[in-house]
């Protein structure tokens, strides 16, 4: 949802010193598989693809989103994602039709329901019923902790949000036509405000975990995930907003280069997936309006530029999805017996498998790729790592999706593979013997 720039600046100002002092201390997340692990159970490659989403604003008629037919729909198809997040008014039948149209090509929607726009819980129920073929969940009020003037039934944050959420949840669940829909909790802009809101009615916890200019895992484990647990307990978590903007000249800071975004965003989806987060939505699909001065963050969050041309992050995510998509019925996943040795400092990984039995070992350095104080990309030294394979492998290929879906290295019957791990994901495809 669109933020007011002044409030956005306030939202991140208190993070600056912590980022400056801690951004280089990436440390391996404790529950990620250790480098010395010899046998690891793979997860479904397609489950990772299904964990990727993007925010859109299909009703923003004065922005690039007005070009639905020639940019928005074809680029969504090209990207390969299946999940979008947006909102729509009850009387906006033109935008509703766009959501229904996208559903016919396999793209489903989470819809934000927010009383600030005059949406009653009855309206929310009717919207969900009208769009039953496209909606897969409804989300509560959006970041009311940024706006102290907002009220619901005479109540400000947190009481007004808590009341609306309880009524929204009850109304959705009481209607037999849509009662099976997931109801996501309300979002907060500041993780610390979860304590004020407390426990809310929800099927899924909502998280708006922007990393600023830092690496994707920054503050996930010690701030954002615990805050979401306060609101929705041990229920699944969906990050309905996250990502990076490219307004590197904005005075508030936190913008990163397009090159850094291309490194960070695929890592973000992988880091979230490794933590069991059900889905993460990148904010947002396209830069809404032109801003060549690159000094307005609200106009530079897109995976696409205002004219519809793809940024490097769009290409990197598209290629990663293309390499890993594997839709179909569930299947029995296998384990891979392997080891990683050498300089594994800050090297994170994800192990996936497709229905044809192929394994996909994805590796990256979870380090800073952009230095905000100097407003420059970081030249990260690659880590030299040896992959030792104890499971029989007849063919191996290494891919670098930040550039293409063509292999950069191939081998037959490998027992060891020498790898150079950069600060962006590389994919090692392993075909069992």
Secondary structure in CASP SS format (residue, H / E / C, confidence):
PFRMAT SS
TARGET T0000
AUTHOR 0000-0000-0000
METHOD secondary structure of the structure
MODEL  1
X C 1.00
X C 1.00
X C 1.00
X C 1.00
X H 1.00
X H 1.00
X H 1.00
X H 1.00
X H 1.00
X H 1.00
X H 1.00
X H 1.00
X H 1.00
X C 1.00
X C 1.00
X H 1.00
X H 1.00
X H 1.00
X H 1.00
X H 1.00
X H 1.00
X H 1.00
X C 1.00
X C 1.00
X C 1.00
X C 1.00
X C 1.00
X C 1.00
X C 1.00
X C 1.00
X C 1.00
X C 1.00
X C 1.00
X C 1.00
X C 1.00
X C 1.00
X C 1.00
X C 1.00
X E 1.00
X E 1.00
X E 1.00
X C 1.00
X E 1.00
X E 1.00
X H 1.00
X H 1.00
X H 1.00
X H 1.00
X H 1.00
X C 1.00
X C 1.00
X E 1.00
X E 1.00
X E 1.00
X E 1.00
X C 1.00
X C 1.00
X C 1.00
X C 1.00
X C 1.00
X C 1.00
X C 1.00
X C 1.00
X H 1.00
X H 1.00
X H 1.00
X C 1.00
X H 1.00
X H 1.00
X H 1.00
X H 1.00
X H 1.00
X H 1.00
X H 1.00
X H 1.00
X H 1.00
X H 1.00
X H 1.00
X H 1.00
X C 1.00
X C 1.00
X C 1.00
X E 1.00
X E 1.00
X E 1.00
X E 1.00
X C 1.00
X C 1.00
X C 1.00
X C 1.00
X C 1.00
X C 1.00
X H 1.00
X H 1.00
X H 1.00
X H 1.00
X H 1.00
X H 1.00
X H 1.00
X H 1.00
X H 1.00
X H 1.00
X H 1.00
X C 1.00
X C 1.00
X C 1.00
X C 1.00
X E 1.00
X E 1.00
X E 1.00
X E 1.00
X E 1.00
X C 1.00
X C 1.00
X H 1.00
X H 1.00
X H 1.00
X C 1.00
X C 1.00
X C 1.00
X H 1.00
X H 1.00
X H 1.00
X H 1.00
X H 1.00
X H 1.00
X H 1.00
X H 1.00
X H 1.00
X H 1.00
X C 1.00
X C 1.00
X C 1.00
X C 1.00
X E 1.00
X E 1.00
X E 1.00
X E 1.00
X E 1.00
X C 1.00
X C 1.00
X E 1.00
X C 1.00
X H 1.00
X H 1.00
X H 1.00
X C 1.00
X C 1.00
X C 1.00
X C 1.00
X C 1.00
X E 1.00
X C 1.00
X C 1.00
X E 1.00
X C 1.00
X C 1.00
X C 1.00
X H 1.00
X H 1.00
X H 1.00
X H 1.00
X H 1.00
X H 1.00
X H 1.00
X H 1.00
X H 1.00
X H 1.00
X H 1.00
X H 1.00
X H 1.00
X H 1.00
X H 1.00
X H 1.00
X C 1.00
X C 1.00
X C 1.00
X C 1.00
X C 1.00
X C 1.00
X C 1.00
X E 1.00
X E 1.00
X E 1.00
X C 1.00
X C 1.00
X E 1.00
X C 1.00
X C 1.00
X C 1.00
X H 1.00
X H 1.00
X H 1.00
X H 1.00
X H 1.00
X H 1.00
X H 1.00
X C 1.00
X C 1.00
X C 1.00
X C 1.00
X C 1.00
X C 1.00
X E 1.00
X E 1.00
X E 1.00
X E 1.00
X E 1.00
X C 1.00
X C 1.00
X C 1.00
X C 1.00
X C 1.00
X C 1.00
X C 1.00
X C 1.00
X C 1.00
X C 1.00
X C 1.00
X H 1.00
X H 1.00
X H 1.00
X H 1.00
X H 1.00
X H 1.00
X H 1.00
X H 1.00
X H 1.00
X H 1.00
X H 1.00
X H 1.00
X H 1.00
X C 1.00
X C 1.00
X C 1.00
X C 1.00
X E 1.00
X E 1.00
X E 1.00
X E 1.00
X E 1.00
X E 1.00
X C 1.00
X C 1.00
X C 1.00
X C 1.00
X C 1.00
X C 1.00
X C 1.00
X C 1.00
X C 1.00
X C 1.00
X C 1.00
X C 1.00
X C 1.00
X C 1.00
X C 1.00
X H 1.00
X H 1.00
X H 1.00
X H 1.00
X H 1.00
X H 1.00
X H 1.00
X H 1.00
X H 1.00
X H 1.00
X H 1.00
X H 1.00
X H 1.00
X H 1.00
X H 1.00
X H 1.00
X H 1.00
X C 1.00
X C 1.00
X C 1.00
X C 1.00
X E 1.00
X E 1.00
X E 1.00
X E 1.00
X C 1.00
X C 1.00
X C 1.00
X E 1.00
X C 1.00
X C 1.00
X C 1.00
X C 1.00
X C 1.00
X C 1.00
X C 1.00
X C 1.00
X C 1.00
X C 1.00
X H 1.00
X H 1.00
X H 1.00
X C 1.00
X C 1.00
X C 1.00
X C 1.00
X E 1.00
X C 1.00
X C 1.00
X C 1.00
X C 1.00
X C 1.00
X E 1.00
X C 1.00
X H 1.00
X H 1.00
X H 1.00
X H 1.00
X H 1.00
X H 1.00
X H 1.00
X H 1.00
X H 1.00
X H 1.00
X H 1.00
X H 1.00
X H 1.00
X C 1.00
X C 1.00
X C 1.00
X C 1.00
X C 1.00
X C 1.00
X C 1.00
X C 1.00
X C 1.00
X C 1.00
X E 1.00
X E 1.00
X E 1.00
X E 1.00
X E 1.00
X E 1.00
X E 1.00
X E 1.00
X C 1.00
X C 1.00
X C 1.00
X C 1.00
X E 1.00
X E 1.00
X E 1.00
X E 1.00
X E 1.00
X E 1.00
X E 1.00
X C 1.00
X C 1.00
X C 1.00
X C 1.00
X C 1.00
X E 1.00
X E 1.00
X E 1.00
X E 1.00
X E 1.00
X E 1.00
X E 1.00
X C 1.00
X C 1.00
X C 1.00
X C 1.00
X E 1.00
X E 1.00
X C 1.00
X C 1.00
X C 1.00
X C 1.00
X E 1.00
X E 1.00
X C 1.00
X C 1.00
X C 1.00
X C 1.00
X C 1.00
X E 1.00
X E 1.00
X E 1.00
X E 1.00
X E 1.00
X E 1.00
X E 1.00
X C 1.00
X C 1.00
X C 1.00
X E 1.00
X E 1.00
X E 1.00
X E 1.00
X E 1.00
X E 1.00
X E 1.00
X C 1.00
X C 1.00
X C 1.00
X C 1.00
X C 1.00
X C 1.00
X C 1.00
X E 1.00
X E 1.00
X E 1.00
X E 1.00
X E 1.00
X E 1.00
X C 1.00
X C 1.00
X C 1.00
X E 1.00
X E 1.00
X E 1.00
X E 1.00
X E 1.00
X E 1.00
X C 1.00
X C 1.00
X C 1.00
X C 1.00
X E 1.00
X E 1.00
X E 1.00
X E 1.00
X E 1.00
X E 1.00
X E 1.00
X C 1.00
END
